[in-house]
Amino acid sequence: MLENSPVAACALPLGLDLSFLQDFYLRLPFLKREGCFSLGPLGSTTVLARLLATAGADVIATRQGHISHSTDYEALRADGYTVGVRHAQQHDPGLANLARGFEELLKGPVDIHFYSTPAGNTGFDWHYDAEEVFVLQTGGAKTWWLRKNTVNPWPLMDAIPQDQRFEREVMGAVKYELHEGDWLYIPSGYWHRTNAETDSCSLSVGIRAATAMDVYELLRPLLSRSLLWRQRLPLPGSTADPEGLRRQYGAIVDDLAQDLYELLHNEQFIQTLMNHPLRH
């Protein structure tokens, strides 16, 4: 359990180890049998009932991708709808503690969704998420199908299209059968869909991992301190020599590119980037 790693002190009861972090996390799906039995009480029907009764809870009901806005959750479940509570860690101290553990271990903002699906039903159709997802099967059994995403790999949260264009995917599906106490890691961008083999309860733990775009976010405040980057650019159309203006712009861009290259290769910047917390 990460005994020689700086994350050892906050390792979760999932059987996570360095081989998982090095060989699977951010790369490949991974199924762990009987890896989250101790977390079962956090994903119980008792907790779900309490969450559904909480004012302000973000509840969603869906069946094969169709969303219902009814608040009669018992009737919805009887009609085959998956009933879920998004951002569940905001309303339950146990789930909040679980989220903090994941956040400390994997260094990114965490969001937990609670899903309850009646036997023989599917909540969502094929789709993908921008987060790294750990599915904790806390009750019953559910079958998952996963496909690698070649349509929009490594998606960003603010750039996922409404139509994800699953019909364009050419990769085959891999089947995973989860039973109570199992957990499944789904890398960001992987297509997935499910079917509940029995009445099912599960926690979906999403982690927003750092991306190369975070380099850009970190650069902007640093560059704003530089006179080179604060310089005013020549006004287009202010000269009778368009080619001379183009050369002037080209020289400025060359200077900016060299400055950016030197900054990105500065050891202090690299250390800052490694220690930079993601924005919530």
Backbone as numpy.savetxt, mean C-alpha at the origin, in Angstrom:
# Nx Ny Nz CAx CAy CAz Cx Cy Cz
13.70 -14.67 14.25 12.87 -13.46 14.25 13.74 -12.20 14.25
14.49 -11.96 13.16 15.23 -10.72 13.01 16.17 -10.44 14.16
16.78 -11.47 14.75 17.54 -11.32 15.98 18.73 -10.39 15.80
19.33 -10.34 14.63 20.50 -9.49 14.41 20.17 -8.24 13.62
18.91 -7.90 13.58 18.47 -6.75 12.80 18.02 -5.63 13.72
18.18 -4.37 13.29 17.70 -3.25 14.09 16.20 -3.23 14.26
15.46 -4.03 13.46 14.00 -4.07 13.62 13.57 -5.20 14.54
14.53 -5.88 15.18 14.19 -7.04 16.01 13.23 -6.69 17.12
13.41 -5.53 17.72 12.62 -5.18 18.90 11.15 -4.98 18.58
10.81 -4.72 17.31 9.41 -4.45 16.98 8.85 -5.49 16.02
9.51 -6.63 15.90 9.02 -7.67 15.00 7.63 -8.13 15.42
6.76 -8.32 14.46 5.38 -8.70 14.73 5.26 -10.22 14.81
4.19 -10.71 15.45 4.00 -12.15 15.57 3.50 -12.77 14.26
4.22 -12.53 13.17 3.83 -13.07 11.87 4.87 -14.03 11.32
5.95 -14.24 12.04 7.01 -15.07 11.52 7.88 -14.33 10.52
7.84 -12.99 10.52 8.68 -12.22 9.61 10.15 -12.41 9.99
10.99 -12.55 8.98 12.42 -12.67 9.24 13.18 -11.97 8.12
14.49 -11.94 8.22 15.29 -11.23 7.24 15.15 -11.84 5.85
14.99 -13.15 5.77 14.86 -13.77 4.46 13.59 -13.29 3.76
12.50 -13.09 4.51 11.28 -12.55 3.91 11.53 -11.12 3.42
12.14 -10.28 4.26 12.37 -8.89 3.88 13.30 -8.79 2.68
14.28 -9.66 2.59 15.26 -9.59 1.51 14.76 -10.25 0.22
14.01 -11.33 0.34 13.66 -12.13 -0.84 12.24 -11.90 -1.36
11.33 -11.41 -0.50 9.93 -11.30 -0.91 9.38 -9.89 -0.80
9.65 -9.19 0.30 9.03 -7.88 0.51 9.41 -6.93 -0.63
8.40 -6.29 -1.20 8.50 -5.38 -2.34 8.75 -6.13 -3.66
8.75 -7.47 -3.62 9.11 -8.23 -4.81 8.06 -9.28 -5.21
7.82 -10.24 -4.30 7.03 -11.41 -4.66 5.99 -11.74 -3.60
4.86 -12.36 -3.99 3.88 -12.81 -3.00 4.48 -13.87 -2.08
3.90 -13.97 -0.89 4.40 -14.93 0.10 3.25 -15.36 1.00
3.10 -16.67 1.17 2.06 -17.22 2.04 2.71 -17.85 3.26
2.24 -17.48 4.45 2.75 -18.04 5.70 1.62 -18.79 6.40
1.78 -20.10 6.54 0.77 -20.90 7.21 0.86 -20.68 8.72
-0.31 -20.53 9.34 -0.44 -20.44 10.80 0.49 -19.36 11.37
0.60 -18.24 10.64 1.51 -17.19 11.08 0.87 -16.07 11.86
-0.47 -16.05 11.98 -1.10 -14.93 12.69 -2.23 -15.39 13.61
-2.12 -16.63 14.14 -3.15 -17.11 15.06 -3.32 -16.18 16.26
-2.22 -15.63 16.75 -2.30 -14.78 17.96 -3.04 -13.48 17.71
-3.22 -13.12 16.44 -3.92 -11.87 16.11 -5.40 -12.10 15.82
-5.85 -13.35 15.93 -7.24 -13.67 15.64 -8.26 -12.79 16.35
-8.09 -12.53 17.66 -9.08 -11.70 18.35 -9.25 -10.30 17.77
-8.21 -9.78 17.10 -8.32 -8.44 16.52 -9.23 -8.43 15.30
-9.42 -9.61 14.68 -10.27 -9.70 13.50 -11.50 -10.54 13.73
-12.06 -10.46 14.92 -13.23 -11.27 15.26 -14.53 -10.56 14.88
-15.62 -11.32 14.85 -16.93 -10.73 14.56 -17.35 -9.75 15.66
-16.84 -9.97 16.87 -17.14 -9.03 17.97 -16.55 -7.67 17.68
-15.30 -7.65 17.22 -14.66 -6.38 16.87 -15.38 -5.74 15.69
-15.77 -6.55 14.71 -16.48 -6.00 13.55 -17.78 -5.34 13.98
-18.55 -6.00 14.84 -19.82 -5.42 15.30 -19.58 -4.09 15.99
-18.52 -4.03 16.78 -18.20 -2.77 17.48 -17.81 -1.68 16.48
-17.05 -2.05 15.46 -16.65 -1.07 14.46 -17.86 -0.55 13.67
-18.77 -1.46 13.30 -19.94 -1.05 12.53 -20.85 -0.12 13.33
-20.79 -0.23 14.63 -21.63 0.62 15.49 -20.95 1.93 15.85
-19.71 2.12 15.40 -18.95 3.31 15.75 -19.31 4.47 14.84
-19.65 5.60 15.42 -19.95 6.79 14.63 -18.71 7.20 13.83
-18.91 7.48 12.57 -17.82 7.93 11.73 -17.03 6.83 11.07
-17.38 5.56 11.35 -16.66 4.45 10.71 -16.91 4.48 9.20
-15.85 4.21 8.43 -15.94 4.21 6.97 -16.28 2.80 6.51
-17.58 2.54 6.32 -18.08 1.20 5.99 -18.30 1.08 4.49
-17.92 -0.05 3.94 -18.16 -0.34 2.53 -18.80 -1.72 2.41
-19.76 -1.85 1.48 -20.41 -3.14 1.22 -20.34 -3.39 -0.28
-19.75 -4.53 -0.67 -19.56 -4.80 -2.09 -19.75 -6.28 -2.40
-20.26 -6.56 -3.59 -20.45 -7.94 -4.06 -20.06 -7.98 -5.53
-19.00 -8.73 -5.83 -18.48 -8.83 -7.19 -18.26 -7.45 -7.81
-17.74 -6.54 -7.00 -17.42 -5.21 -7.48 -18.54 -4.21 -7.42
-19.77 -4.67 -7.13 -20.91 -3.75 -7.02 -21.01 -3.24 -5.60
-21.04 -1.93 -5.42 -21.09 -1.31 -4.10 -22.53 -0.96 -3.74
-22.92 -1.32 -2.53 -24.24 -0.97 -2.00 -24.08 0.12 -0.94
-25.03 1.04 -0.91 -24.99 2.12 0.08 -25.98 1.88 1.22
-26.57 0.69 1.26 -27.47 0.34 2.35 -26.69 0.26 3.67
-27.33 0.55 4.76 -26.71 0.41 6.08 -27.30 -0.76 6.86
-28.10 -1.58 6.18 -28.62 -2.79 6.81 -27.61 -3.90 6.57
-26.59 -3.95 7.43 -25.44 -4.82 7.18 -25.80 -6.31 7.28
-26.73 -6.65 8.14 -27.14 -8.05 8.24 -27.82 -8.50 6.96
-28.68 -7.64 6.42 -29.36 -7.98 5.17 -28.36 -8.06 4.02
-27.40 -7.17 4.02 -26.37 -7.19 2.98 -25.58 -8.49 3.02
-25.17 -8.90 4.20 -24.42 -10.14 4.33 -25.27 -11.34 3.89
-26.54 -11.31 4.24 -27.43 -12.39 3.83 -27.59 -12.44 2.31
-27.36 -11.29 1.67 -27.47 -11.21 0.22 -26.13 -11.40 -0.47
-25.10 -11.81 0.29 -23.81 -12.14 -0.30 -22.81 -11.02 -0.37
-23.11 -9.89 0.28 -22.18 -8.76 0.23 -21.05 -8.89 1.25
-19.87 -8.52 0.83 -18.76 -8.33 1.76 -18.99 -7.00 2.47
-18.90 -7.01 3.80 -19.02 -5.79 4.59 -17.65 -5.48 5.16
-17.16 -4.29 4.91 -15.83 -3.91 5.36 -15.82 -2.58 6.07
-14.82 -2.40 6.92 -14.59 -1.12 7.59 -13.18 -0.67 7.25
-13.09 0.43 6.52 -11.79 0.96 6.14 -11.24 1.87 7.25
-9.92 1.97 7.32 -9.23 2.77 8.34 -9.66 2.32 9.74
-9.79 1.00 9.90 -10.33 0.45 11.15 -9.43 0.76 12.34
-8.14 0.98 12.11 -7.23 1.27 13.23 -7.58 2.59 13.92
-8.37 3.42 13.27 -8.76 4.70 13.87 -9.84 4.54 14.94
-10.44 3.34 15.00 -11.59 3.14 15.89 -11.41 2.00 16.87
-10.24 1.38 16.90 -10.02 0.25 17.80 -8.58 0.29 18.31
-8.39 0.29 19.63 -7.03 0.40 20.18 -6.14 -0.79 19.82
-6.71 -1.98 19.74 -5.91 -3.14 19.38 -5.40 -3.05 17.95
-6.27 -2.62 17.05 -5.86 -2.45 15.66 -4.90 -1.27 15.51
-5.09 -0.24 16.32 -4.15 0.88 16.29 -2.76 0.44 16.71
-2.69 -0.43 17.71 -1.40 -0.95 18.15 -0.76 -1.83 17.08
-1.59 -2.62 16.39 -1.09 -3.45 15.30 -0.53 -2.56 14.18
-1.23 -1.49 13.85 -0.76 -0.58 12.82 0.57 0.05 13.20
0.71 0.44 14.47 1.98 1.03 14.91 3.13 0.03 14.78
2.86 -1.24 15.08 3.89 -2.26 14.96 4.35 -2.42 13.53
3.40 -2.49 12.59 3.76 -2.59 11.18 4.53 -1.34 10.72
4.05 -0.18 11.17 4.70 1.07 10.75 6.14 1.15 11.24
6.36 0.74 12.46 7.71 0.79 13.01 8.61 -0.21 12.29
8.07 -1.36 11.97 8.87 -2.41 11.33 9.18 -2.10 9.88
8.17 -1.62 9.13 8.31 -1.48 7.69 8.42 -0.03 7.22
8.48 0.91 8.16 8.85 2.30 7.89 7.95 2.98 6.87
6.65 2.82 7.04 5.72 3.51 6.15 4.36 3.65 6.80
3.56 4.63 6.37 2.20 4.78 6.89 1.38 3.53 6.66
0.55 3.18 7.65 -0.21 1.92 7.64 -1.71 2.22 7.74
-2.48 1.47 6.97 -3.94 1.56 7.03 -4.49 0.14 7.08
-5.44 -0.10 7.99 -6.00 -1.44 8.17 -7.48 -1.43 7.79
-7.86 -2.37 6.95 -9.26 -2.57 6.59 -9.72 -3.93 7.12
-10.92 -3.97 7.64 -11.52 -5.20 8.17 -12.60 -5.65 7.19
-12.52 -6.91 6.73 -13.51 -7.42 5.77 -14.15 -8.69 6.29
-15.47 -8.76 6.14 -16.24 -9.95 6.46 -17.02 -10.36 5.22
-16.77 -11.59 4.72 -17.38 -12.06 3.48 -18.15 -13.35 3.73
-19.42 -13.43 3.33 -20.19 -14.67 3.50 -19.67 -15.77 2.59
-19.86 -17.00 3.00 -19.39 -18.17 2.24 -19.90 -18.14 0.81
-18.99 -18.49 -0.12 -19.36 -18.62 -1.52 -19.44 -17.31 -2.28
-18.92 -16.25 -1.72 -19.08 -14.94 -2.36 -17.74 -14.24 -2.57
-17.79 -13.25 -3.49 -16.64 -12.43 -3.85 -16.99 -10.97 -3.61
-16.10 -10.25 -2.93 -16.36 -8.84 -2.68 -15.98 -7.96 -3.85
-14.71 -7.96 -4.22 -14.21 -7.11 -5.29 -13.80 -7.96 -6.49
-13.95 -7.39 -7.67 -13.46 -8.06 -8.87 -11.96 -7.79 -8.99
-11.33 -8.26 -10.08 -9.90 -8.07 -10.26 -9.53 -6.59 -10.11
-8.54 -6.32 -9.28 -8.05 -4.96 -9.09 -6.66 -5.02 -8.47
-6.00 -3.89 -8.37 -4.71 -3.82 -7.70 -4.67 -2.61 -6.78
-3.73 -2.62 -5.85 -3.55 -1.54 -4.89 -2.13 -0.99 -4.99
-1.96 0.24 -4.55 -0.62 0.85 -4.56 0.17 0.52 -3.30
-0.51 -0.01 -2.27 0.17 -0.35 -1.02 0.73 -1.77 -1.07
1.70 -2.01 -0.17 2.11 -3.38 0.13 1.06 -3.92 1.10
0.49 -5.09 0.82 -0.65 -5.57 1.59 -0.34 -6.90 2.27
-0.65 -6.96 3.57 -0.62 -8.21 4.32 -2.07 -8.56 4.65
-2.52 -9.71 4.17 -3.87 -10.19 4.47 -3.76 -11.18 5.63
-4.39 -10.87 6.74 -4.39 -11.74 7.91 -5.74 -12.43 7.98
-5.77 -13.73 7.75 -7.02 -14.48 7.77 -7.35 -14.83 9.21
-8.27 -14.07 9.80 -8.57 -14.22 11.23 -9.76 -15.12 11.50
-10.50 -15.51 10.46 -11.63 -16.41 10.64 -12.06 -17.01 9.33
-12.36 -18.32 9.32 -12.85 -18.96 8.11 -11.76 -19.19 7.09
-12.17 -19.37 5.83 -11.24 -19.69 4.75 -11.60 -18.87 3.52
-10.58 -18.45 2.79 -10.79 -17.65 1.59 -9.72 -18.01 0.56
-10.13 -18.12 -0.70 -9.20 -18.38 -1.80 -8.86 -17.06 -2.48
-7.56 -16.89 -2.74 -7.05 -15.70 -3.43 -6.43 -16.11 -4.76
-6.64 -15.29 -5.78 -5.92 -15.43 -7.05 -5.13 -14.15 -7.27
-3.85 -14.31 -7.59 -2.96 -13.18 -7.81 -2.36 -13.25 -9.22
-2.17 -12.10 -9.82 -1.48 -11.98 -11.11 -0.47 -10.83 -11.03
0.70 -11.05 -11.59 1.65 -9.95 -11.70 1.09 -8.90 -12.65
1.33 -7.63 -12.34 0.77 -6.52 -13.11 1.77 -6.05 -14.16
1.44 -6.27 -15.44 2.26 -5.73 -16.52 1.57 -4.55 -17.20
0.35 -4.22 -16.78 -0.39 -3.10 -17.35 0.04 -1.78 -16.72
0.18 -1.77 -15.39 0.59 -0.56 -14.67 1.42 -0.98 -13.46
2.63 -1.50 -13.68 3.45 -1.96 -12.54 3.88 -0.79 -11.66
4.10 -1.12 -10.37 4.53 -0.13 -9.38 3.65 1.13 -9.42
2.35 0.97 -9.19 1.45 2.13 -9.26 1.66 3.07 -8.07
1.31 4.32 -8.28 1.32 5.33 -7.22 -0.12 5.59 -6.77
-0.28 5.87 -5.48 -1.63 6.02 -4.92 -2.42 7.12 -5.61
-1.75 8.22 -5.98 -2.47 9.34 -6.57 -2.54 9.26 -8.10
-2.16 8.10 -8.66 -2.15 7.99 -10.12 -2.77 6.67 -10.61
-3.60 6.03 -9.77 -4.28 4.81 -10.21 -5.52 5.20 -11.02
-5.63 4.75 -12.27 -6.78 5.11 -13.09 -8.05 4.45 -12.59
-9.18 5.09 -12.83 -10.45 4.51 -12.41 -10.69 3.19 -13.14
-10.38 3.15 -14.43 -10.45 1.92 -15.21 -9.04 1.31 -15.22
-8.85 0.25 -14.46 -7.52 -0.34 -14.33 -7.14 -1.22 -15.52
-8.06 -1.46 -16.44 -7.79 -2.17 -17.70 -7.28 -3.58 -17.48
-7.98 -4.33 -16.64 -7.56 -5.70 -16.38 -7.57 -6.55 -17.64
-8.45 -6.23 -18.59 -8.56 -7.04 -19.80 -7.26 -7.06 -20.60
-6.37 -6.13 -20.33 -5.09 -6.09 -21.04 -4.03 -7.00 -20.41
-4.30 -7.50 -19.21 -3.28 -8.30 -18.52 -3.11 -9.65 -19.19
-1.83 -10.04 -19.36 -1.52 -11.31 -20.02 -0.93 -12.34 -19.07
-0.60 -11.94 -17.86 0.00 -12.87 -16.91 -1.04 -13.82 -16.35
-0.62 -15.06 -16.10 -1.52 -16.05 -15.52 -1.72 -15.84 -14.03
-2.77 -16.48 -13.49 -3.11 -16.33 -12.08 -2.49 -17.45 -11.25
-2.11 -17.12 -10.03 -1.61 -18.09 -9.06 -2.61 -18.14 -7.90
-2.96 -19.34 -7.48 -4.00 -19.54 -6.46 -3.38 -19.75 -5.09
-3.96 -19.09 -4.08 -3.54 -19.25 -2.69 -4.79 -19.51 -1.85
-4.74 -20.54 -1.02 -5.86 -20.86 -0.14 -5.48 -20.51 1.29
-6.21 -19.56 1.87 -5.95 -19.11 3.23 -6.98 -19.70 4.18
-6.48 -20.23 5.30 -7.33 -20.71 6.38 -7.03 -19.89 7.63
-7.89 -20.02 8.61 -7.74 -19.23 9.83 -6.32 -19.35 10.38
-5.70 -18.20 10.62 -4.34 -18.17 11.14 -3.27 -17.99 10.09
-3.63 -18.10 8.79 -2.66 -17.90 7.72 -2.58 -16.41 7.36
-1.45 -16.01 6.81 -1.37 -14.66 6.24 -0.70 -14.70 4.88
-1.06 -13.73 4.03 -0.58 -13.64 2.66 -0.06 -12.23 2.41
1.15 -12.16 1.87 1.71 -10.86 1.47 1.48 -10.67 -0.03
0.93 -9.50 -0.40 0.67 -9.15 -1.79 1.46 -7.90 -2.12
2.46 -7.99 -2.99 3.23 -6.79 -3.35 2.35 -5.75 -4.03
2.71 -4.51 -3.89 1.96 -3.42 -4.52 1.85 -3.66 -6.02
0.68 -3.40 -6.54 0.45 -3.53 -7.97 -0.06 -4.88 -8.42
0.08 -5.93 -7.62 -0.38 -7.25 -8.04 -1.90 -7.28 -8.15
-2.40 -7.77 -9.27 -3.84 -7.99 -9.40 -4.29 -9.06 -8.40
-5.51 -8.92 -7.88 -6.03 -9.95 -7.00 -7.55 -9.94 -6.96
-8.09 -11.10 -6.70 -9.51 -11.28 -6.44 -9.65 -12.46 -5.49
-10.84 -12.61 -4.88 -11.01 -13.63 -3.85 -12.36 -14.33 -3.99
-12.46 -15.43 -3.25 -13.75 -16.09 -3.04 -13.73 -16.72 -1.65
-14.75 -16.42 -0.86 -14.83 -16.98 0.49 -15.33 -18.41 0.42
-14.53 -19.35 0.90 -14.92 -20.75 0.93 -15.88 -21.03 2.08
-15.69 -20.32 3.18 -16.61 -20.33 4.33 -16.83 -18.89 4.73
-17.70 -18.64 5.70 -17.79 -17.29 6.24 -16.39 -16.85 6.66
-15.99 -15.69 6.19 -14.60 -15.28 6.33 -14.48 -13.92 7.00
-13.49 -13.79 7.89 -13.08 -12.50 8.43 -11.58 -12.34 8.18
-11.19 -11.16 7.76 -9.77 -10.93 7.52 -9.44 -9.46 7.73
-8.18 -9.23 8.05 -7.64 -7.88 8.16 -6.71 -7.65 6.99
-6.90 -6.54 6.31 -6.01 -6.15 5.21 -5.16 -4.99 5.69
-3.86 -5.25 5.86 -2.94 -4.25 6.39 -2.15 -3.69 5.21
-2.37 -2.43 4.88 -1.69 -1.80 3.77 -0.58 -0.88 4.24
0.59 -1.02 3.65 1.74 -0.18 3.99 2.14 0.63 2.77
2.24 1.93 2.91 2.69 2.77 1.80 4.21 2.83 1.84
4.83 2.05 1.00 6.29 2.00 0.96 6.85 3.22 0.23
8.08 3.55 0.56 8.76 4.66 -0.11 8.94 4.35 -1.59
8.83 5.37 -2.43 9.08 5.23 -3.86 10.11 6.27 -4.28
10.58 6.14 -5.51 11.55 7.11 -6.01 10.97 8.52 -6.06
9.64 8.64 -6.10 9.02 9.96 -6.07 9.28 10.67 -4.75
9.58 9.91 -3.70 9.90 10.54 -2.42 11.23 11.28 -2.50
12.10 10.87 -3.42 13.34 11.63 -3.65 12.98 13.04 -4.11
12.02 13.12 -5.03 11.57 14.43 -5.52 11.00 15.28 -4.39
10.15 14.67 -3.55 9.54 15.41 -2.45 10.60 15.94 -1.49
11.65 15.17 -1.28 12.72 15.59 -0.37 13.60 16.66 -1.01
13.75 16.61 -2.33 14.62 17.56 -3.03 14.08 18.99 -3.03
12.77 19.13 -3.18 12.23 20.47 -3.41 12.60 21.47 -2.33
12.41 21.17 -1.03 12.79 22.16 -0.02 14.30 22.41 0.02
15.10 21.40 -0.34 16.55 21.61 -0.36 16.94 22.53 -1.51
16.34 22.32 -2.67 16.68 23.14 -3.83 16.22 24.58 -3.65
15.13 24.77 -2.91 14.63 26.14 -2.73 15.58 27.01 -1.93
16.55 26.42 -1.25 17.55 27.20 -0.52 18.69 27.67 -1.40
18.74 27.17 -2.64 19.86 27.45 -3.53 19.56 28.64 -4.43
20.54 29.57 -4.53 20.39 30.70 -5.44 20.29 30.22 -6.88
21.02 29.16 -7.20 20.98 28.63 -8.56 19.56 28.25 -8.95
18.82 27.61 -8.05 17.48 27.15 -8.35 16.43 28.24 -8.17
16.79 29.32 -7.48 15.84 30.43 -7.31 15.99 31.49 -8.39
16.98 31.33 -9.27 17.19 32.33 -10.31 15.97 32.44 -11.21
15.72 33.63 -11.73 14.62 33.86 -12.66 15.06 33.46 -14.07
14.17 32.84 -14.79 14.47 32.39 -16.14 14.20 33.52 -17.14
14.97 33.56 -18.22 14.74 34.59 -19.24 13.33 34.53 -19.78
12.80 35.67 -20.14 11.42 35.75 -20.64 11.38 35.37 -22.11
10.66 34.31 -22.47 10.52 33.95 -23.89 9.87 35.10 -24.67
10.36 35.34 -25.87 9.80 36.40 -26.70 10.37 37.76 -26.41
11.36 37.84 -25.50 11.91 39.14 -25.12 13.15 39.50 -25.93
13.48 38.70 -26.93 14.68 38.94 -27.73 14.39 38.66 -29.19
15.16 39.33 -30.03 15.04 39.09 -31.46 15.94 37.95 -31.91
16.59 37.31 -30.97 17.53 36.22 -31.27 17.02 34.93 -30.60
16.04 34.24 -31.19 15.49 33.02 -30.58 16.55 31.95 -30.36
17.49 31.82 -31.27 18.51 30.80 -31.11 19.43 31.12 -29.93
19.72 32.41 -29.76 20.53 32.81 -28.60 19.80 32.54 -27.30
18.48 32.76 -27.29 17.69 32.48 -26.10 17.68 30.97 -25.81
17.59 30.16 -26.86 17.63 28.71 -26.68 18.95 28.27 -26.06
20.07 28.86 -26.53 21.37 28.53 -25.96 21.46 28.96 -24.50
20.84 30.09 -24.18 20.84 30.58 -22.79 20.08 29.62 -21.88
18.92 29.17 -22.35 18.16 28.18 -21.58 18.94 26.88 -21.46
19.60 26.47 -22.53 20.38 25.25 -22.49 21.50 25.32 -21.47
22.16 26.47 -21.36 23.24 26.63 -20.38 22.70 26.57 -18.95
21.52 27.16 -18.74 20.92 27.12 -17.40 20.57 25.68 -17.02
19.97 24.96 -17.95 19.60 23.57 -17.68 20.85 22.73 -17.42
21.93 22.96 -18.14 23.17 22.23 -17.89 23.67 22.48 -16.46
23.61 23.74 -16.01 24.05 24.06 -14.65 23.15 23.38 -13.61
21.84 23.38 -13.87 20.92 22.75 -12.93 21.15 21.24 -12.88
21.38 20.64 -14.03 21.61 19.19 -14.08 22.88 18.82 -13.32
23.93 19.61 -13.47 25.18 19.33 -12.76 24.99 19.49 -11.26
24.28 20.54 -10.85 24.03 20.75 -9.43 23.21 19.61 -8.84
22.20 19.16 -9.59 21.36 18.07 -9.12 22.17 16.78 -9.02
23.02 16.54 -9.99 23.87 15.34 -9.97 24.75 15.33 -8.72
25.36 16.47 -8.42 26.25 16.54 -7.25 25.47 16.36 -5.95
24.27 16.91 -5.88 23.47 16.76 -4.68 23.06 15.31 -4.48
22.60 14.64 -5.55 22.14 13.27 -5.43 23.28 12.30 -5.09
24.50 12.67 -5.37 25.64 11.81 -5.07 26.35 12.23 -3.79
25.75 13.15 -3.05 26.32 13.57 -1.78 25.93 12.57 -0.69
26.92 12.08 0.06 26.65 11.06 1.06 25.67 11.54 2.12
25.74 12.81 2.49 24.81 13.34 3.49 23.37 13.28 2.98
23.17 13.59 1.68 21.82 13.51 1.13 21.32 12.07 1.13
22.19 11.13 0.78 21.79 9.73 0.77 21.38 9.27 2.16
22.12 9.69 3.19 21.75 9.34 4.56 20.43 10.00 4.95
20.22 11.24 4.52 18.95 11.92 4.80 17.79 11.18 4.14
18.01 10.74 2.91 16.96 10.00 2.19 16.64 8.69 2.90
17.65 7.99 3.38 17.43 6.72 4.08 16.65 6.91 5.36
16.80 8.06 6.01 16.15 8.30 7.30 14.89 9.13 7.17
14.51 9.46 5.95 13.37 10.36 5.72 12.06 9.63 5.94
11.24 10.05 6.91 9.94 9.38 7.11 8.95 9.81 6.04
8.14 8.86 5.59 7.10 9.17 4.62 6.04 10.06 5.26
5.47 10.92 4.47 4.38 11.77 4.97 3.10 10.95 5.10
2.37 11.19 6.18 1.09 10.49 6.35 0.02 11.20 5.55
